[in-house]
């Protein structure tokens, strides 16, 4: 390790000693600009957090009687928003490469993501979810789909029905639908899920199709799966009349859309390779992983028509705009970790694609705060800054309502009432970076 890096470590450790996460039961954000997400207004307030929940919200300058040991954070000139949600994320199995699970959870939180809907279930994750609730691990709040339903593990309608009941009994939060199911297997899964009270979402199997999946009650359509195929958007510009009809049907059925547009721009080579290779967050992954992603990109460039890829990406943007304008609820999500898509960092990039599809900064923020809170409203209370809500908060240096890119300017993150300063978050990230010093 060079002298410069050693000095950085020593300096960071010294700062960390002064800014460790608060173990106090009360944290006060004094005189901060609050974006509660109950409206697009910004109000200067003092927010008091106690025992993991938002205790009170007072006018700026109000006198607050604090218990001994309370932490006071000066919010002057800063902006407080609810914690963000990654609604299509992946949690690595605990038996994976050493440190990978911890690294992924750290990257999520360091980017203001306090809630993750995990969409690739492994049995050990159920224990991880409970440990996160108890603050035994440094982790966002986790809501977990069980192991996916696909042609690798489902071979009959009976097996599909039995697997739903099994996942319900085990305590998974939802069923993950993947490719490969037959119509009969899908219908058995959907009917049984309704009977036992299990929600389901994810992909649309080819044999099922978008319309049937909507009619059977599938809740989330991740990656906008099924829409391009239904609208034949892989061949030509979408038919506007057909698009309007499916938007209306989606809205009436209460469908939720998880776009993952940033990843699809990678998978369709819509971002220049040199741009991807220059992403600063790649310092948090091994060189071998990046080399693999580069080879995959180069392989697609040989095998796929650039014009066809451009058409698909343009149609995805058009479909997302139509769904949003038609009142279909959007959920923020990126499918990370993935190719050139790192946890948390990819969500910051996803915001730009939502903006380009016509969503305002407030609407984009809703997709990562209010809407996930509504989606999980039967299980928890979060997503807005209101008294009694779970204290998942992000403190920003600048106003995200004037420029959505300001969501990346994070001063600190609170999850379940525990405060982590920028210094602490940076130190945790640096420990990941140090493993992969080039």
Secondary structure, DSSP 8 states (H G I E B T S, - for coil): --HHHHHHHHHHHHHHHHS----SSEEEEEEEEE--SSSS--EEEEEEEETTEEEEEEETT------TT-EEEE-TT-EEEE-EEEEEE----TTSSTTHHHHHHHHHHHTTEEEEEE-S--TTHHHHHHHHHTTSSS--EEEEB-S-BSTTT--SHHHHHHHHHHHHHHT-SEEEE-TT--HHHHHHHHHHHHHHT-EEEE---TTT-HHHHHHTT--EEETTTTHHHHTTTTTSS--HHHHHHHHHHHHHHT-EEE--HHHHHHHTT-S-HHHHHT-GGGGGS-HHHHHHHHHHHHHHHHHS-HHHHHHHHHHHHHHHHHHHHTT-EE-----BSBTTB-TTHHHHHHHHHHHHTT--HHHHHHHHTHHHHHHTTTT---SS--TTSB--EEEESS-TTT-GGGGG-EEEEEETTEEEEHHHHHHHHHHHHHHT--
